[in-house]
Amino acid sequence: MGRPSRLLESLRTSIEQRVSREFEADIFELCKPLSPEESLKQRRSELRNGLTDMQRLFLFGKLSGLNDKDAAIAAGYSVSVAENTKQRIWKPRVRSEFERVRRDLADTLLRKREL
């Protein structure tokens, strides 16, 4: 695919900054290094979701507040794919993972507010 364009880099930076502003560090617990067995189990779990890296980046873009087209471009999809996200990206697995992550984030934020 080659070197990412400046636009792609700036969108990724924008996503990272927005996510870091919205979600403070104390929401996420610091992780200790995983043992080889735990690492293998985690990788297998990720593979079960069946999402590619680009699909995951797309979801992070959506969760950070970008619209479909901007999130797709930031994830590395071409403009033609980004203009047709409903048919090209929003597959059932992507949609279910998006709903799961959004639900988990909402639960985490509610728990934090209750404290």
Backbone as ProteinMPNN parsed JSONL, in Angstrom:
{"seq_chain_A": "MGRPSRLLESLRTSIEQRVSREFEADIFELCKPLSPEESLKQRRSELRNGLTDMQRLFLFGKLSGLNDKDAAIAAGYSVSVAENTKQRIWKPRVRSEFERVRRDLADTLLRKREL", "coords_chain_A": {"N_chain_A": [[0.812, -1.17, 0.0], [2.099, 1.137, 0.459], [3.482, 4.317, 1.513], [1.637, 6.134, 3.968], [-0.648, 8.793, 3.224], [-0.479, 12.382, 3.802], [-2.936, 13.374, 4.591], [-4.2, 11.095, 5.599], [-2.498, 10.519, 7.746], [-2.902, 12.84, 9.297], [-5.611, 12.561, 9.919], [-5.573, 10.203, 11.429], [-4.023, 11.088, 13.586], [-5.746, 13.029, 14.558], [-7.911, 11.428, 15.388], [-6.668, 9.925, 17.422], [-6.033, 11.982, 19.24], [-8.586, 12.952, 19.874], [-9.782, 10.703, 21.026], [-8.068, 10.317, 23.221], [-8.572, 12.661, 24.64], [-11.298, 12.403, 25.281], [-11.502, 10.068, 26.745], [-10.273, 9.528, 29.754], [-7.143, 8.588, 31.266], [-7.513, 7.11, 33.589], [-9.689, 5.461, 33.226], [-8.935, 3.23, 31.88], [-7.281, 0.379, 32.881], [-3.896, -0.139, 33.819], [-1.999, -2.486, 32.109], [-0.415, -5.51, 32.951], [2.48, -7.185, 31.654], [1.709, -9.785, 29.358], [1.67, -13.333, 29.74], [3.125, -15.88, 27.608], [1.105, -17.79, 27.076], [-1.247, -16.401, 27.755], [-1.079, -14.326, 25.95], [-1.314, -15.699, 23.51], [-3.916, -16.704, 23.821], [-5.338, -14.275, 23.845], [-4.81, -13.316, 21.241], [-6.082, -15.304, 19.733], [-8.709, -14.869, 20.527], [-9.122, -12.32, 19.435], [-8.96, -12.982, 16.738], [-11.251, -14.479, 16.471], [-13.238, -12.595, 16.374], [-13.043, -11.799, 13.786], [-12.337, -9.478, 12.368], [-10.617, -7.238, 10.204], [-7.557, -5.288, 10.322], [-8.027, -2.802, 9.166], [-10.804, -2.633, 9.36], [-11.062, -2.506, 12.129], [-9.74, -0.062, 12.648], [-11.527, 1.594, 11.33], [-13.771, 1.305, 12.986], [-12.764, 2.464, 15.367], [-12.496, 5.074, 14.492], [-15.203, 5.717, 14.028], [-16.182, 5.46, 16.643], [-14.868, 7.557, 17.806], [-16.184, 9.705, 16.878], [-16.192, 10.423, 14.191], [-17.676, 10.743, 10.909], [-19.059, 8.21, 8.654], [-17.666, 8.237, 6.139], [-15.293, 9.767, 6.632], [-14.159, 8.255, 8.703], [-13.655, 5.875, 7.343], [-11.78, 6.699, 5.416], [-9.723, 7.535, 7.112], [-9.05, 5.087, 8.158], [-7.801, 3.923, 6.07], [-9.091, 3.088, 3.793], [-10.033, 3.316, 0.322], [-11.266, 6.223, -1.456], [-13.487, 5.62, -3.023], [-14.501, 3.325, -1.788], [-14.987, 4.413, 0.705], [-17.078, 6.107, 0.159], [-19.148, 4.396, -0.107], [-19.881, 3.054, 2.296], [-21.952, 1.659, 3.551], [-22.511, -0.596, 1.968], [-19.958, -1.685, 1.583], [-18.357, -1.748, 3.907], [-19.823, -1.95, 6.355], [-20.396, -4.709, 7.355], [-22.046, -7.628, 8.776], [-20.444, -8.643, 10.958], [-18.797, -6.464, 11.539], [-20.67, -4.537, 12.291], [-21.81, -5.786, 14.569], [-19.584, -5.92, 16.27], [-19.066, -3.193, 16.576], [-21.383, -2.374, 17.949], [-21.041, -3.893, 20.294], [-18.621, -2.856, 21.39], [-19.344, -0.183, 21.714], [-21.406, -0.457, 23.576], [-19.929, -1.52, 25.733], [-18.209, 0.647, 26.285], [-20.096, 2.595, 27.034], [-21.145, 1.382, 29.347], [-18.854, 1.396, 30.951], [-18.397, 4.156, 31.241], [-20.751, 4.863, 32.605], [-20.434, 3.457, 34.996], [-18.204, 4.774, 35.983], [-19.207, 7.338, 36.441], [-20.982, 6.815, 38.476], [-19.359, 6.389, 40.621]], "CA_chain_A": [[0.0, 0.0, 0.0], [2.992, 2.282, 0.415], [3.503, 5.29, 2.606], [0.339, 6.806, 4.155], [-0.692, 10.184, 2.811], [-0.522, 13.352, 4.886], [-4.317, 13.444, 5.054], [-4.434, 9.916, 6.426], [-1.755, 10.706, 8.996], [-3.548, 13.866, 10.113], [-6.862, 12.003, 10.442], [-5.235, 9.273, 12.514], [-3.614, 11.899, 14.725], [-6.969, 13.641, 15.075], [-8.656, 10.387, 16.102], [-5.95, 9.614, 18.656], [-6.179, 13.096, 20.162], [-9.976, 13.022, 20.326], [-10.016, 9.584, 21.936], [-7.346, 10.535, 24.471], [-9.262, 13.726, 25.378], [-12.601, 11.97, 25.765], [-11.373, 8.967, 27.697], [-9.127, 9.781, 30.603], [-6.304, 7.413, 31.475], [-7.931, 6.296, 34.729], [-10.72, 4.509, 32.835], [-8.269, 2.011, 31.447], [-6.308, -0.104, 33.843], [-2.606, -0.467, 33.239], [-1.894, -3.933, 31.939], [0.888, -6.123, 33.157], [2.834, -7.966, 30.46], [1.029, -11.07, 29.285], [2.481, -14.534, 29.545], [2.931, -16.387, 26.239], [-0.188, -18.46, 26.963], [-2.279, -15.361, 27.754], [-0.955, -13.601, 24.687], [-1.894, -16.561, 22.479], [-5.364, -16.715, 24.04], [-5.858, -12.975, 23.425], [-4.772, -13.257, 19.773], [-7.144, -16.18, 19.224], [-9.97, -14.177, 20.764], [-9.23, -11.27, 18.427], [-9.226, -13.595, 15.442], [-12.644, -14.937, 16.448], [-14.074, -11.474, 15.958], [-13.004, -11.827, 12.34], [-12.189, -8.157, 11.775], [-9.297, -6.865, 9.726], [-7.026, -4.089, 10.968], [-8.711, -1.634, 8.615], [-12.142, -2.586, 9.951], [-10.897, -2.039, 13.507], [-9.466, 1.377, 12.586], [-12.791, 2.228, 10.964], [-14.597, 1.348, 14.194], [-12.207, 3.463, 16.275], [-12.879, 6.368, 13.943], [-16.63, 5.916, 14.302], [-16.356, 5.65, 18.084], [-14.324, 8.857, 18.2], [-17.084, 10.757, 16.436], [-16.117, 10.716, 12.767], [-18.747, 10.154, 10.107], [-18.639, 6.979, 7.971], [-16.674, 8.481, 5.084], [-14.029, 10.194, 7.234], [-13.601, 7.116, 9.443], [-13.144, 4.919, 6.356], [-10.552, 7.252, 4.842], [-8.708, 7.488, 8.169], [-8.648, 3.688, 8.334], [-6.992, 3.508, 4.935], [-9.907, 2.679, 2.652], [-10.032, 4.256, -0.791], [-12.405, 7.146, -1.443], [-14.661, 4.946, -3.594], [-15.053, 2.453, -0.749], [-15.466, 5.284, 1.779], [-18.36, 6.689, -0.24], [-20.157, 3.326, -0.098], [-19.602, 2.276, 3.505], [-23.071, 0.775, 3.909], [-22.389, -1.852, 1.238], [-18.611, -2.201, 1.513], [-17.673, -1.899, 5.199], [-20.729, -2.331, 7.436], [-20.793, -6.124, 7.31], [-22.632, -8.015, 10.07], [-19.448, -8.747, 12.031], [-18.356, -5.11, 11.885], [-21.771, -3.9, 13.017], [-21.958, -6.384, 15.9], [-18.433, -5.5, 17.076], [-19.296, -1.776, 16.881], [-22.397, -2.316, 19.01], [-20.462, -4.46, 21.513], [-17.657, -1.911, 21.942], [-20.084, 1.009, 22.147], [-22.098, -0.836, 24.805], [-18.916, -1.629, 26.787], [-17.774, 2.0, 26.647], [-21.185, 3.245, 27.759], [-21.183, 0.785, 30.684], [-17.687, 1.884, 31.682], [-18.62, 5.557, 31.599], [-21.796, 4.908, 33.632], [-19.836, 2.995, 36.26], [-17.302, 5.815, 36.466], [-20.024, 8.437, 36.947], [-21.609, 6.384, 39.717], [-18.375, 6.401, 41.715]], "C_chain_A": [[0.865, 1.248, 0.0], [2.87, 3.175, 1.632], [2.149, 5.996, 2.731], [0.419, 8.275, 3.746], [-0.732, 11.098, 4.026], [-1.925, 13.457, 5.47], [-4.622, 12.286, 5.99], [-3.736, 10.056, 7.774], [-2.436, 11.748, 9.89], [-4.873, 13.368, 10.682], [-6.597, 11.034, 11.575], [-4.824, 10.032, 13.766], [-4.827, 12.538, 15.379], [-7.78, 12.642, 15.891], [-7.985, 10.096, 17.438], [-6.115, 10.725, 19.687], [-7.589, 13.166, 20.722], [-10.268, 11.913, 21.33], [-9.31, 9.833, 23.264], [-7.979, 11.653, 25.302], [-10.545, 13.221, 26.015], [-12.515, 10.898, 26.84], [-10.099, 9.167, 28.503], [-8.406, 8.472, 30.887], [-6.804, 6.527, 32.616], [-9.071, 5.338, 34.399], [-10.091, 3.158, 32.513], [-7.228, 1.61, 32.484], [-5.002, -0.397, 33.127], [-2.46, -1.986, 33.218], [-0.488, -4.399, 32.266], [1.211, -6.918, 31.893], [2.182, -9.347, 30.508], [2.024, -12.205, 29.153], [2.26, -15.016, 28.114], [1.577, -17.067, 26.055], [-1.331, -17.441, 26.902], [-2.271, -14.571, 26.448], [-1.577, -14.395, 23.543], [-3.411, -16.6, 22.602], [-5.996, -15.402, 23.57], [-5.874, -12.871, 21.901], [-5.848, -14.141, 19.158], [-8.507, -15.531, 19.389], [-10.181, -13.077, 19.73], [-9.544, -11.839, 17.059], [-10.662, -14.084, 15.35], [-13.59, -13.82, 16.039], [-14.1, -11.362, 14.441], [-12.859, -10.469, 11.671], [-10.76, -7.929, 11.315], [-8.83, -5.621, 10.476], [-7.736, -2.835, 10.46], [-10.121, -1.509, 9.177], [-12.078, -2.085, 11.386], [-10.623, -0.535, 13.542], [-10.725, 2.155, 12.229], [-13.684, 2.368, 12.197], [-14.084, 2.376, 15.192], [-12.544, 4.871, 15.797], [-14.328, 6.694, 14.229], [-16.856, 6.203, 15.786], [-15.808, 6.988, 18.553], [-15.136, 10.013, 17.641], [-17.013, 11.113, 14.964], [-17.327, 10.134, 12.042], [-18.195, 8.956, 9.332], [-17.509, 7.221, 6.978], [-15.318, 8.852, 5.674], [-13.365, 9.049, 8.008], [-13.002, 6.094, 8.478], [-11.845, 5.415, 5.747], [-9.424, 7.206, 5.861], [-8.198, 6.068, 8.387], [-7.835, 3.171, 7.162], [-7.776, 3.003, 3.743], [-9.812, 3.734, 1.556], [-11.29, 5.121, -0.729], [-13.65, 6.452, -1.991], [-15.306, 3.999, -2.594], [-15.664, 3.315, 0.361], [-16.819, 5.901, 1.438], [-19.489, 5.663, -0.234], [-19.989, 2.441, 1.133], [-20.715, 1.298, 3.845], [-22.925, -0.599, 3.233], [-21.007, -2.494, 1.404], [-17.968, -2.481, 2.866], [-18.597, -2.434, 6.284], [-21.272, -3.747, 7.251], [-21.34, -6.516, 8.687], [-21.621, -8.107, 11.221], [-18.982, -7.368, 12.489], [-19.428, -4.419, 12.717], [-21.913, -4.472, 14.427], [-20.787, -5.996, 16.81], [-18.574, -4.032, 17.481], [-20.297, -1.645, 18.029], [-21.844, -2.819, 20.332], [-19.523, -3.455, 22.172], [-18.366, -0.665, 22.457], [-20.822, 0.733, 23.462], [-21.111, -0.911, 25.979], [-18.433, -0.256, 27.242], [-18.842, 2.73, 27.445], [-21.28, 2.706, 29.18], [-20.034, 1.3, 31.539], [-17.882, 3.318, 32.126], [-19.698, 5.687, 32.668], [-21.252, 4.497, 34.994], [-18.944, 4.077, 36.846], [-18.092, 6.976, 37.064], [-20.681, 8.085, 38.273], [-20.663, 6.438, 40.888], [-18.301, 7.727, 42.306]], "O_chain_A": [[0.41, 2.312, -0.418], [2.242, 2.828, 2.632], [1.572, 6.41, 1.726], [1.458, 8.914, 3.914], [-0.987, 10.648, 5.143], [-2.095, 13.609, 6.68], [-5.229, 12.471, 7.045], [-4.314, 9.748, 8.816], [-2.534, 11.557, 11.102], [-5.227, 13.714, 11.81], [-7.314, 11.037, 12.575], [-5.221, 9.673, 14.875], [-4.929, 12.584, 16.605], [-8.28, 12.976, 16.966], [-8.654, 10.028, 18.469], [-6.315, 10.451, 20.87], [-7.773, 13.413, 21.914], [-10.914, 12.141, 22.352], [-9.887, 9.589, 24.324], [-7.933, 11.607, 26.532], [-10.852, 13.565, 27.156], [-13.358, 10.832, 27.735], [-8.991, 8.995, 27.995], [-8.98, 7.39, 30.766], [-6.549, 5.322, 32.618], [-9.395, 4.478, 35.218], [-10.637, 2.1, 32.829], [-6.401, 2.421, 32.9], [-4.993, -0.843, 31.98], [-2.766, -2.669, 34.195], [0.498, -3.759, 31.902], [0.305, -7.284, 31.145], [2.116, -9.986, 31.558], [3.081, -12.061, 28.539], [1.297, -14.6, 27.47], [0.962, -16.94, 24.997], [-2.261, -17.586, 26.109], [-3.318, -14.201, 25.918], [-2.282, -13.835, 22.704], [-4.117, -16.534, 21.595], [-7.068, -15.412, 22.966], [-6.851, -12.387, 21.328], [-6.463, -13.761, 18.162], [-9.36, -15.626, 18.506], [-11.283, -12.915, 19.206], [-10.31, -11.247, 16.299], [-11.236, -14.104, 14.261], [-14.628, -14.073, 15.427], [-15.08, -10.881, 13.873], [-13.227, -10.324, 10.506], [-9.81, -8.375, 11.959], [-9.611, -4.98, 11.179], [-8.013, -1.917, 11.232], [-10.587, -0.4, 9.441], [-12.944, -1.322, 11.817], [-11.196, 0.185, 14.36], [-10.965, 3.24, 12.757], [-14.279, 3.421, 12.424], [-14.879, 3.09, 15.804], [-12.842, 5.753, 16.602], [-14.653, 7.812, 14.626], [-17.635, 7.089, 16.139], [-16.236, 7.504, 19.586], [-14.82, 11.175, 17.897], [-17.712, 12.025, 14.524], [-17.928, 9.161, 12.496], [-16.988, 8.714, 9.351], [-16.513, 6.498, 6.975], [-14.296, 8.307, 5.257], [-12.144, 8.897, 7.966], [-11.956, 5.512, 8.764], [-10.905, 4.639, 5.576], [-8.29, 6.874, 5.516], [-7.042, 5.873, 8.759], [-7.24, 2.097, 7.246], [-7.183, 2.533, 2.772], [-9.543, 4.904, 1.83], [-12.253, 4.789, -0.037], [-14.751, 6.668, -1.484], [-16.531, 3.883, -2.555], [-16.725, 2.99, 0.893], [-17.615, 6.185, 2.332], [-20.66, 6.028, -0.344], [-19.959, 1.216, 1.021], [-20.449, 0.219, 4.373], [-23.184, -1.632, 3.85], [-20.894, -3.719, 1.37], [-17.116, -3.364, 2.967], [-18.189, -3.296, 7.062], [-22.465, -3.943, 7.019], [-21.114, -5.8, 9.664], [-21.92, -7.688, 12.34], [-18.793, -7.134, 13.683], [-19.125, -3.789, 13.73], [-22.116, -3.719, 15.379], [-20.988, -5.767, 18.003], [-18.238, -3.667, 18.607], [-20.07, -0.887, 18.972], [-22.136, -2.246, 21.382], [-19.613, -3.224, 23.378], [-18.024, -0.151, 23.521], [-20.857, 1.584, 24.351], [-21.405, -0.436, 27.076], [-18.266, -0.017, 28.438], [-18.532, 3.408, 28.425], [-21.475, 3.475, 30.121], [-20.22, 1.605, 32.717], [-17.567, 3.665, 33.265], [-19.581, 6.534, 33.553], [-21.568, 5.109, 36.014], [-18.922, 4.279, 38.06], [-17.691, 7.538, 38.083], [-20.911, 8.964, 39.105], [-21.102, 6.524, 42.035], [-17.531, 7.944, 43.242]]}, "name": "protein", "num_of_chains": 1, "seq": "MGRPSRLLESLRTSIEQRVSREFEADIFELCKPLSPEESLKQRRSELRNGLTDMQRLFLFGKLSGLNDKDAAIAAGYSVSVAENTKQRIWKPRVRSEFERVRRDLADTLLRKREL"}
